[in-house]
């Protein structure tokens, strides 16, 4: 064991100080809930992400032996940042010496989701043999030259020492649950995004940039109220912060590239805010007068641009000069500028000959690309590059899979911090359309294409219906009976979709068809007395609500509950039998905007419960066991990050909310940049611990953003394949996207 130095001790003392300071978070204001219960929800793809942060050196050709896993393999770790040694030294109050001359520390700041919340961590890593032995950088070598002259260094994958400390967590948000994102260390201050402050306005993002003094915990908001900021980047001097922002115009429902602009403000206090670029996102500084950003061009390609600030005079969109840097023919985005070597940047790319997102270097002088991650892991997505201050390493995150000998298992139930009440546990469930059995002991869910049942402790998962189905609901009187809708999802009114009941305890997996005619009959929910099922049907040419006999289906009795030229759907019958909650676009049919309504089972008492702005969405309502609350998914808080910084999500604005059944007391439960949906509220209290799949689950089975897919019709010659490490990028001037 190596002998600790003064720097080692300083790190240890600092981490202890911050850890002790963090022990006293402010208490949250919980609503009064009488009974103990649990909520489960689905997050699209999240259970298989298994993100860790990795790094490749830039002084040797990329290879698996040179790739370092920097984070610890716990939960998901992403959006990293290499702080400068001077920033770490200032935080320590002492020079950043190393443990030994041959082992310089590698500092990493990153976002992590663990213990049910979002945090920003600082790791200080001491690797044996982490030295640069190559005499030339990868960009200084002729890529057509043989690699015989390279000196390869095997980097140890096992660090001798790891120090880890929480820089920012819930306590910086007065104990409130929130998402954290995009950290940067500036001296003793951490600049980052948080979503802990409610805007008070429907369909507006809660994402804002904050500055926390790490030695005192004092936190200051830098984003003006009434505005949302994403993807902050601090200039090398620390004077300016650049953000992607809608300004005062606000989010308009985008789920692909956001129509944000680039703003600058003073990092110290958020003052002197000014728009400098129209249409752009994900800024990254090369020096205090130059930054890069991405935007989608008129030719359809996402490209990286350079912005140069004026040497004197007023800052603004008229004084900042922009030019396209990367060429058409591929998507290039989420740029990372190099500060020590300004001749190159790192970018994420999607090319015509690959279905995967990869990290590449782009030489802004020679206009050449050099692949980094595809030679190492060709069939994995790599996201959001960042470059070390000395420009010697590039970092990124990807799915770790079963790497490094870890026997990591996916979680079927991930416990999340619940701001609602300590009497209610909250879980992310690895399955779609979950629903609880009447006694809460089992959960039915969909894992496309089939329907499954699992014990609420995560054990005993088994398939009970093998065909395509969506939505589940238990009969509240007949034990083991589950209702579902079988057929295509997101289909027209005339599509053949029917309601069936499944006896999940029958070894023969028997089921009974209840609806007739197949006119998109879906989203069943049983009455508490077990006699009726409410569902939606398109049999009239519009999707309205109907109620049929639970045992015999339509043959045993049917009556219409709602009627009109709109869509009423996703009904849920309250446990006390008094109300049916449902989503409807009746106030603007066909617009895609849905509000939540309540109606009595006899058709009386129809009224609106909540609306998410003038064009928003509120869907998938589910009553609490005592019928006093309703949990649902909504775009009420808009988006929390640029969607391109994540894998694919159809609706990256989806978050889970709870509202009292009288329409008061709206509370946000989840904070992330993913797609949360299909919540269910069960009658039993599930212990607040993570539960692993017994069969390890499915790792790394997520998709890249669908809107990044490249069709052969998008390019002039798909036959041109990129077979070498070097790619030509000589044609960068597109008159439709040149500034």
C-alpha positions in Angstrom: 0.0 0.0 0.0 1.4 3.4 -1.0 2.0 6.0 1.7 -0.5 8.9 1.6 0.9 12.3 0.9 -0.3 15.7 2.1 -2.7 15.9 -0.9 -4.1 12.5 0.0 -4.9 13.8 3.5 -6.4 17.0 2.1 -8.7 15.0 -0.1 -9.7 12.8 2.7 -10.4 15.8 5.1 -12.3 17.7 2.4 -14.5 14.6 1.6 -15.2 14.1 5.3 -16.2 17.8 5.7 -18.6 17.7 2.8 -20.0 14.4 3.9 -20.7 15.6 7.4 -22.2 18.9 6.0 -24.5 16.7 3.9 -25.9 14.8 6.9 -28.5 17.5 7.7 -30.8 18.0 4.7 -33.9 20.1 5.1 -37.1 18.2 5.8 -39.7 18.0 3.1 -43.2 19.2 3.5 -45.3 16.0 3.1 -49.0 15.9 2.4 -51.1 13.9 4.9 -51.7 10.4 3.6 -53.4 8.0 5.9 -52.5 4.5 4.6 -49.2 2.9 3.7 -48.9 2.0 0.0 -46.6 1.9 -3.0 -46.5 3.4 -6.5 -44.7 1.9 -9.4 -43.9 3.5 -12.8 -42.2 2.7 -16.0 -39.2 4.6 -17.5 -38.6 3.7 -21.1 -35.4 1.8 -21.5 -33.9 3.1 -18.3 -33.5 -0.3 -16.5 -31.1 -1.5 -19.2 -28.9 1.6 -19.5 -26.1 0.5 -17.1 -24.1 3.7 -17.9 -20.6 4.1 -16.8 -18.1 6.8 -17.8 -15.1 5.6 -19.8 -12.0 7.3 -21.2 -9.5 6.8 -24.0 -6.1 8.5 -24.3 -5.5 10.6 -27.3 -1.7 9.9 -27.6 -2.1 6.3 -28.8 -4.5 4.6 -31.3 -7.8 3.6 -29.7 -8.0 0.0 -28.4 -9.8 -1.9 -25.8 -6.6 -2.2 -23.7 -6.4 1.6 -23.4 -10.0 2.2 -22.5 -10.5 3.0 -18.8 -13.7 2.6 -16.9 -13.7 5.6 -14.6 -16.9 5.2 -12.6 -17.7 2.4 -10.2 -20.4 0.4 -12.0 -23.1 1.3 -9.5 -26.5 2.3 -11.0 -26.0 4.8 -13.9 -23.2 7.4 -14.2 -23.1 9.9 -17.1 -22.4 13.4 -18.3 -18.9 13.6 -17.0 -16.4 16.5 -16.7 -12.6 16.6 -16.1 -11.9 19.4 -13.7 -8.6 21.2 -14.0 -5.9 20.5 -11.4 -6.1 24.2 -10.4 -9.8 24.0 -9.6 -9.2 20.9 -7.5 -6.3 22.5 -5.8 -8.3 25.6 -5.0 -11.0 23.3 -3.5 -8.4 21.5 -1.5 -6.6 24.6 -0.4 -3.3 22.8 -1.2 -1.3 22.0 -4.4 -2.6 18.9 -6.2 0.4 16.7 -5.6 0.3 13.0 -6.6 0.7 9.9 -4.5 3.8 9.1 -6.6 5.6 10.7 -9.4 4.3 8.0 -11.8 0.7 8.1 -10.7 -1.0 11.5 -11.2 -4.5 11.6 -9.9 -7.4 11.6 -12.4 -10.3 13.8 -11.2 -13.8 13.2 -12.5 -17.0 15.1 -11.8 -20.2 13.4 -13.1 -23.9 12.9 -12.7 -25.1 9.7 -11.0 -28.5 8.3 -10.1 -28.3 6.1 -7.0 -30.1 5.7 -3.7 -33.2 6.9 -5.4 -32.0 10.4 -6.3 -29.8 12.4 -8.7 -26.4 13.5 -7.4 -23.2 15.1 -8.7 -20.1 13.2 -7.5 -16.4 14.0 -7.5 -14.1 11.0 -7.8 -10.3 11.2 -7.5 -8.7 8.2 -9.0 -5.1 7.0 -8.6 -4.1 4.5 -11.3 -0.8 2.7 -11.2 1.1 3.2 -14.5 -1.2 6.0 -15.9 1.6 7.7 -17.9 1.9 9.1 -21.3 4.6 7.3 -23.3 3.8 8.3 -26.9 5.8 11.2 -28.2 3.1 12.3 -30.7 -0.6 12.8 -30.3 -3.0 10.9 -32.4 -3.8 14.0 -34.5 -0.2 14.7 -35.2 0.4 11.3 -37.0 -0.3 10.6 -40.6 -3.4 8.3 -40.5 -2.2 6.4 -43.6 1.1 5.6 -41.9 1.6 2.2 -40.3 1.3 2.1 -36.5 4.6 0.3 -36.1 6.2 3.3 -34.6 3.6 3.7 -31.8 4.6 3.0 -28.2 1.6 1.2 -26.6 1.1 1.4 -22.9 -1.2 -1.1 -21.1 -3.3 0.9 -18.6 -4.3 -0.9 -15.5 -8.1 -1.1 -15.1 -7.9 -1.4 -11.3 -7.3 1.9 -9.5 -5.2 1.7 -6.3 -7.3 4.3 -4.6 -10.7 5.9 -5.2 -12.0 8.9 -3.3 -15.7 9.6 -3.9 -17.7 12.5 -2.5 -21.2 13.9 -3.1 -20.8 17.5 -4.3 -24.4 18.2 -4.8 -27.5 16.2 -3.8 -31.0 16.8 -2.5 -29.8 18.9 0.4 -28.8 21.7 -2.0 -32.5 21.7 -3.0 -33.8 22.1 0.5 -34.4 18.4 0.6 -36.5 18.4 -2.5 -36.2 15.7 -5.1 -34.7 17.0 -8.4 -32.7 16.2 -11.4 -29.0 17.3 -11.6 -27.1 17.7 -14.9 -24.1 19.0 -16.7 -21.7 20.0 -13.9 -18.6 22.2 -14.1 -16.2 23.1 -11.3 -15.0 26.7 -11.1 -12.7 27.2 -8.2 -14.8 26.4 -5.1 -18.1 26.7 -7.0 -20.0 24.0 -8.9 -22.1 25.1 -11.8 -24.9 22.7 -12.8 -28.6 22.2 -13.8 -31.2 21.4 -11.2 -35.0 21.0 -11.4 -35.9 21.6 -7.8 -37.8 24.8 -8.2 -41.4 24.7 -9.4 -42.1 27.3 -12.1 -45.8 27.4 -11.1 -46.7 27.5 -14.7 -48.0 24.4 -16.6 -45.9 23.0 -19.4 -42.8 24.9 -18.5 -39.4 23.4 -17.8 -38.1 23.5 -14.2 -34.5 23.2 -15.5 -32.3 26.1 -14.3 -28.6 26.7 -13.8 -27.3 27.0 -10.2 -24.0 27.8 -8.5 -23.1 26.0 -5.2 -20.2 27.1 -3.0 -18.9 23.6 -2.1 -17.3 24.6 1.2 -20.4 26.3 2.6 -23.3 24.7 0.6 -24.6 28.2 -0.3 -26.5 27.9 -3.5 -27.5 30.6 -6.0 -29.8 30.5 -9.0 -28.2 31.9 -12.1 -31.1 31.4 -14.5 -33.8 34.1 -14.4 -37.2 33.0 -13.1 -39.6 32.4 -15.9 -36.8 30.9 -18.0 -35.4 27.4 -18.5 -31.7 26.8 -19.3 -30.1 23.6 -20.5 -26.5 22.3 -21.1 -24.4 24.9 -19.3 -20.8 25.4 -20.3 -18.3 27.6 -18.4 -15.6 29.5 -20.3 -11.9 28.6 -19.5 -11.5 31.8 -17.4 -14.7 31.0 -15.5 -16.1 34.5 -16.4 -18.9 33.4 -18.8 -21.4 30.6 -18.8 -23.1 29.6 -22.1 -26.5 27.8 -22.1 -29.1 26.5 -24.5 -32.3 28.3 -23.7 -35.7 29.1 -25.0 -35.5 32.4 -23.3 -39.0 33.8 -22.5 -40.7 32.1 -25.5 -40.8 28.7 -23.7 -41.0 25.1 -24.8 -43.4 24.3 -27.6 -43.6 20.6 -27.3 -40.4 19.5 -29.2 -39.2 16.0 -28.5 -36.3 15.9 -31.0 -33.9 18.9 -31.5 -35.0 21.7 -29.3 -35.5 25.1 -30.8 -33.2 26.7 -28.3 -30.8 29.7 -28.7 -27.4 30.2 -27.1 -27.2 32.7 -24.2 -24.3 34.0 -22.2 -24.2 35.3 -18.7 -21.7 36.1 -16.0 -20.9 33.0 -14.0 -20.6 34.8 -10.7 -24.2 36.0 -10.5 -26.1 35.3 -13.8 -26.0 39.0 -14.8 -25.4 40.6 -18.2 -27.4 37.8 -19.9 -27.5 38.1 -23.6 -28.5 36.0 -26.6 -25.5 35.5 -28.9 -26.7 32.7 -31.3 -30.1 31.9 -32.7 -30.9 28.2 -33.0 -28.3 26.1 -31.2 -27.6 23.8 -28.4 -24.9 22.1 -26.3 -22.3 24.8 -26.2 -18.6 24.0 -25.4 -15.8 26.6 -25.0 -12.4 26.4 -26.7 -11.3 29.7 -25.2 -13.0 32.8 -23.9 -13.8 34.1 -27.3 -14.7 30.8 -29.1 -17.3 28.1 -28.5 -18.8 25.3 -30.5 -22.5 24.2 -30.6 -24.8 22.0 -32.6 -27.9 22.6 -34.7 -29.9 20.8 -37.4 -29.4 22.4 -40.8 -31.8 22.9 -43.6 -30.2 19.9 -45.4 -31.4 17.7 -42.5 -28.0 17.0 -41.0 -27.1 17.8 -37.4 -23.8 19.7 -37.6 -21.4 21.4 -35.3 -20.8 25.1 -35.6 -18.1 27.5 -34.3 -19.1 30.8 -32.7 -16.6 33.7 -32.3 -17.2 36.5 -29.9 -16.1 40.1 -30.9 -12.8 41.3 -29.5 -14.5 44.5 -28.5 -17.9 46.1 -28.7 -21.4 44.9 -27.7 -22.2 41.1 -27.4 -25.2 39.9 -29.3 -26.4 37.9 -32.3 -25.3 40.6 -34.7 -21.7 40.7 -33.4 -21.0 37.0 -32.9 -19.8 35.3 -36.1 -20.8 31.6 -36.6 -19.8 29.1 -39.3 -20.5 25.5 -39.9 -17.6 23.2 -39.0 -18.7 19.6 -39.7 -19.9 18.6 -43.2 -23.2 17.2 -44.4 -23.5 13.5 -45.0 -23.4 12.5 -41.3 -24.9 13.7 -38.0 -22.4 15.4 -35.7 -23.5 16.8 -32.3 -22.8 17.3 -28.6 -19.4 18.9 -29.3 -16.6 19.0 -26.8 -13.9 21.6 -27.4 -10.2 21.1 -26.7 -8.7 23.9 -24.7 -5.0 22.9 -24.7 -5.0 21.9 -28.4 -7.5 24.0 -30.3 -7.0 22.2 -33.5 -9.6 19.5 -32.8 -12.9 18.9 -31.1 -14.6 15.7 -30.0 -18.1 15.0 -31.3 -20.7 12.3 -31.2 -21.7 11.0 -34.7 -24.2 8.9 -36.5 -23.0 7.7 -39.9 -24.7 6.1 -42.8 -22.9 2.8 -42.3 -23.6 2.4 -38.6 -26.7 2.1 -36.4 -24.7 3.2 -33.3 -23.6 6.6 -31.9 -19.9 6.9 -31.7 -17.3 9.4 -30.5 -14.9 10.9 -33.0 -12.3 13.6 -33.2 -12.6 16.3 -35.8 -9.6 18.3 -36.9 -10.9 21.8 -37.5 -7.8 22.7 -39.5 -7.4 19.7 -41.8 -11.2 19.0 -41.8 -10.6 15.3 -41.0 -12.4 12.9 -38.7 -10.7 10.2 -36.7 -12.7 7.4 -35.1 -12.2 6.7 -31.4 -14.9 4.4 -30.0 -16.0 2.3 -33.1 -12.7 0.4 -33.2 -13.1 -0.4 -29.5 -16.8 -1.1 -29.2 -18.4 -1.0 -32.6 -21.9 -2.2 -31.5 -22.4 0.1 -28.5 -23.7 3.6 -28.2 -21.3 6.2 -26.9 -22.7 9.5 -25.6 -21.7 13.1 -24.7 -17.9 13.4 -25.1 -15.7 15.6 -22.9 -12.0 16.4 -23.1 -9.4 16.7 -20.3 -7.9 20.2 -19.7 -4.6 19.1 -21.1 -6.3 17.6 -24.2 -4.8 14.2 -23.5 -7.9 12.2 -22.9 -11.5 12.1 -24.0 -14.3 10.8 -21.8 -17.8 9.6 -22.6 -20.4 7.3 -21.2 -21.7 4.0 -22.5 -23.4 0.9 -21.2 -21.0 -1.2 -19.3 -22.6 -4.6 -19.8 -21.1 -7.5 -18.0 -17.7 -5.9 -18.0 -14.7 -6.1 -15.6 -15.9 -9.3 -14.2 -18.8 -7.6 -12.4 -21.9 -9.8 -12.0 -24.2 -6.7 -12.1 -27.9 -7.5 -12.5 -30.6 -5.2 -13.7 -33.2 -4.0 -11.3 -36.8 -5.1 -11.7 -37.7 -2.6 -8.9 -35.6 0.5 -8.3 -36.5 2.4 -5.2 -36.9 6.2 -5.8 -37.0 9.0 -3.3 -40.7 10.0 -2.9 -41.4 13.7 -2.1 -45.1 12.9 -1.5 -45.1 11.0 1.9 -42.9 8.6 3.9 -45.9 6.3 4.0 -45.7 5.8 0.2 -42.8 4.1 -1.4 -42.0 4.8 -5.1 -40.4 2.4 -7.5 -39.2 2.4 -11.1 -40.5 -0.9 -12.5 -38.8 -2.8 -15.4 -42.0 -3.4 -17.4 -44.8 -1.5 -19.1 -48.4 -0.9 -17.9 -48.0 -2.4 -14.4 -51.0 -3.0 -12.2 -51.4 -4.4 -8.7 -53.5 -7.3 -7.6 -56.2 -6.4 -5.1 -54.1 -7.6 -2.2 -50.9 -6.0 -3.6 -49.0 -9.3 -3.6 -48.6 -9.5 -7.4 -48.0 -7.1 -10.3 -49.2 -7.7 -13.9 -47.3 -6.0 -16.6 -46.5 -6.0 -20.3 -43.1 -6.9 -21.7 -43.8 -6.5 -25.4 -45.2 -8.5 -26.9 -46.6 -10.6 -23.9 -48.3 -10.1 -20.5 -46.5 -11.2 -17.4 -47.1 -11.6 -13.7 -44.5 -11.2 -10.9 -44.6 -11.2 -7.2 -44.4 -7.7 -5.7 -41.0 -8.6 -4.1 -39.7 -9.2 -7.6 -39.7 -12.9 -7.6 -41.5 -15.5 -9.8 -41.9 -13.6 -13.0 -43.7 -15.6 -15.7 -45.6 -15.1 -19.0 -49.3 -15.5 -18.9 -50.2 -14.3 -22.4 -47.9 -14.6 -25.4 -49.4 -12.3 -28.0 -49.1 -8.5 -28.5 -50.9 -6.7 -25.7 -51.0 -3.4 -23.8 -52.4 -2.2 -20.5 -53.3 -4.5 -17.5 -56.0 -4.4 -14.8 -56.9 -6.9 -12.1 -60.4 -8.1 -11.3 -61.0 -7.0 -7.7 -63.2 -9.9 -6.7 -62.2 -12.9 -8.8 -58.7 -14.0 -7.8 -56.1 -14.2 -10.5 -58.1 -12.6 -13.3 -56.3 -9.9 -15.3 -57.8 -7.8 -18.1 -55.7 -6.6 -21.0 -56.1 -5.3 -24.6 -54.6 -7.4 -27.4 -53.6 -6.0 -30.7 -51.5 -3.1 -32.2 -50.7 0.0 -30.1 -51.3 3.6 -31.2 -53.7 2.4 -33.9 -56.8 3.9 -35.6 -60.4 3.6 -34.4 -61.1 0.7 -36.8 -58.0 -1.4 -35.9 -58.7 -4.9 -34.6 -57.9 -4.6 -30.8 -60.0 -6.5 -28.2 -60.4 -6.8 -24.5 -59.6 -10.2 -23.0 -59.6 -11.6 -19.4 -56.8 -14.0 -18.4 -56.8 -16.5 -15.6 -53.2 -16.1 -14.6 -53.4 -19.0 -12.1 -54.5 -21.5 -14.8 -51.6 -23.6 -15.9 -53.1 -23.7 -19.4 -53.0 -19.9 -19.6 -56.7 -19.7 -20.6 -58.2 -16.4 -21.6 -61.6 -15.1 -22.7 -62.4 -12.5 -25.3 -64.9 -10.0 -23.9 -65.3 -7.3 -26.5 -66.9 -7.8 -29.9 -66.1 -6.3 -33.3 -62.4 -5.4 -32.7 -62.9 -1.7 -33.2 -59.9 -0.7 -31.0 -61.3 -1.8 -27.7 -58.6 -1.1 -25.1 -57.5 0.1 -21.7 -59.9 -2.0 -19.5 -60.4 -1.2 -15.8 -62.6 -3.3 -13.5 -65.1 -1.9 -11.0 -64.4 -2.6 -7.3 -67.4 -5.0 -7.0 -66.0 -7.1 -9.9 -69.2 -6.8 -12.0 -68.2 -4.3 -14.7 -65.2 -3.3 -16.9 -64.9 0.2 -18.3 -62.9 0.5 -21.6 -62.4 2.7 -24.6 -63.7 1.7 -28.1 -63.5 3.2 -31.6 -66.7 1.5 -32.8 -68.5 4.8 -33.4 -65.7 6.2 -35.4 -64.4 8.0 -32.3 -62.7 6.6 -29.2 -65.2 6.9 -26.4 -65.8 5.0 -23.1 -68.1 2.0 -22.7 -68.9 -0.3 -19.7 -69.5 -4.0 -20.2 -70.1 -7.1 -18.0 -66.9 -8.3 -16.4 -67.7 -12.0 -16.7 -69.4 -12.3 -20.0 -68.2 -9.2 -21.7 -70.4 -7.4 -24.2 -72.7 -10.4 -24.5 -73.6 -10.0 -20.8 -74.4 -6.2 -21.0 -73.0 -3.1 -22.5 -73.7 0.6 -22.2 -72.0 3.8 -23.5 -70.5 6.1 -20.9 -69.2 9.0 -23.1 -70.1 10.2 -26.6 -68.5 12.8 -28.9 -66.2 13.4 -31.9 -63.0 13.1 -29.7 -60.9 10.6 -27.9 -61.7 9.4 -24.4 -59.2 6.8 -23.2 -57.0 5.3 -20.4 -59.9 5.0 -17.9 -59.3 4.0 -14.3 -62.2 3.1 -11.9 -61.7 4.4 -8.3 -61.5 1.7 -5.5 -64.5 3.2 -3.8 -66.6 2.9 -7.0 -67.6 6.6 -7.1 -65.6 7.9 -10.0 -63.9 6.9 -13.3 -60.8 9.0 -14.3 -59.8 9.2 -17.9 -57.7 11.1 -20.4 -59.5 13.1 -23.2 -58.7 15.5 -26.1 -62.4 16.6 -26.1 -61.5 20.3 -25.7 -59.3 20.2 -28.9 -60.0 16.9 -30.7 -57.2 15.5 -32.8 -54.6 18.0 -31.5 -52.7 15.5 -29.4 -53.5 17.5 -26.3 -55.0 15.4 -23.5 -56.5 16.5 -20.1 -57.7 14.4 -17.2 -61.5 14.2 -16.5 -63.7 12.5 -13.9 -67.1 11.1 -14.5 -69.4 9.0 -12.3 -70.1 5.4 -13.6 -73.7 6.5 -14.4 -72.4 9.3 -16.7 -73.1 12.2 -14.4 -70.7 14.6 -12.7 -68.4 15.0 -15.7 -65.7 17.6 -14.9 -62.0 18.3 -15.7 -59.4 17.4 -13.1 -56.3 19.0 -14.6 -54.9 20.5 -17.8 -51.3 20.8 -18.7 -51.2 24.2 -20.4 -53.0 25.0 -23.6 -51.6 22.1 -25.6 -50.2 19.7 -23.1 -50.7 16.1 -22.1 -52.0 14.4 -19.0 -52.4 10.6 -19.3 -52.6 7.3 -17.6 -54.5 8.2 -14.4 -54.6 5.7 -11.5 -56.4 6.2 -8.2 -54.7 5.7 -4.8 -56.1 2.8 -2.7 -58.3 5.2 -0.7 -59.5 7.0 -3.9 -58.3 10.4 -2.5 -55.4 10.9 -4.9 -54.7 10.2 -8.6 -51.2 9.5 -9.9 -50.6 10.2 -13.6 -48.0 11.1 -16.2 -47.8 14.5 -17.9 -45.7 17.1 -19.7 -46.6 19.6 -17.0 -42.9 20.2 -16.4 -41.9 20.1 -20.1 -38.4 18.7 -20.8 -35.4 18.8 -18.4 -32.5 18.4 -20.9 -31.7 18.3 -24.6 -33.3 15.0 -25.8 -30.3 14.4 -28.1 -28.1 13.9 -25.0 -30.0 10.7 -24.2 -31.0 7.4 -25.9 -34.4 7.3 -27.6 -37.5 8.4 -25.8 -40.7 8.9 -27.6 -41.9 11.4 -25.0 -38.9 12.8 -23.1 -41.1 15.2 -21.2 -43.0 12.4 -19.3 -42.9 12.8 -15.6 -45.1 11.4 -12.8 -47.4 13.7 -10.8 -50.0 13.2 -8.0 -53.1 15.3 -7.5 -55.9 15.1 -5.0 -59.1 13.8 -6.5 -60.7 17.2 -5.9 -58.1 18.8 -8.2 -56.0 20.4 -5.5 -52.5 19.7 -4.2 -50.6 18.9 -7.4 -47.1 17.3 -6.6 -44.3 16.3 -8.9 -42.9 12.9 -8.0 -40.1 12.2 -10.6 -37.3 14.3 -12.0 -35.3 13.1 -14.9 -34.7 13.7 -18.6 -36.3 10.3 -19.6 -39.8 9.2 -20.4 -41.8 8.2 -17.3 -45.3 6.7 -17.7 -48.0 4.2 -16.9 -48.0 4.6 -13.1 -49.9 2.2 -10.7 -50.8 2.7 -7.1 -50.9 -0.5 -4.9 -52.6 -1.2 -1.6 -49.5 -2.6 0.2 -46.3 -1.0 1.4 -43.3 -2.4 -0.4 -40.1 -2.0 1.5 -37.9 0.8 0.0 -35.1 -1.3 -1.3 -33.9 -2.1 -4.8 -34.8 -5.6 -6.2 -32.7 -7.3 -8.8 -34.0 -9.5 -11.6 -33.3 -13.2 -10.7 -32.3 -13.8 -14.4 -30.1 -10.6 -14.6 -32.5 -8.9 -16.9 -31.5 -7.4 -20.3 -28.5 -5.0 -20.4 -27.7 -2.4 -23.0 -30.9 -3.2 -25.0 -31.8 0.5 -25.7 -32.0 2.4 -28.9 -30.5 5.6 -30.1 -32.8 8.5 -31.0 -35.0 7.3 -33.8 -34.9 10.7 -35.4 -31.2 10.2 -35.9 -31.8 7.2 -38.1 -30.4 7.7 -41.6 -32.4 6.5 -44.6 -30.7 5.7 -47.9 -32.9 8.4 -49.4 -31.1 11.0 -47.3 -27.8 10.6 -48.9 -26.6 10.8 -52.5 -24.5 7.7 -52.4 -24.9 5.2 -49.7 -22.4 2.9 -51.5 -19.6 5.2 -50.3 -18.5 3.5 -47.1 -16.1 4.9 -44.6 -13.5 2.1 -44.3 -10.5 3.9 -42.9 -9.8 5.6 -39.6 -9.7 8.9 -41.5 -12.7 10.6 -43.1 -12.6 13.5 -45.6 -14.6 16.5 -44.6 -13.7 19.0 -47.2 -17.2 20.2 -48.2 -18.4 22.1 -45.2 -20.0 25.2 -46.8 -23.7 24.8 -47.1 -25.4 28.1 -48.1 -28.6 27.0 -46.2 -26.7 26.4 -43.0 -23.6 28.5 -43.1 -24.3 30.7 -40.1 
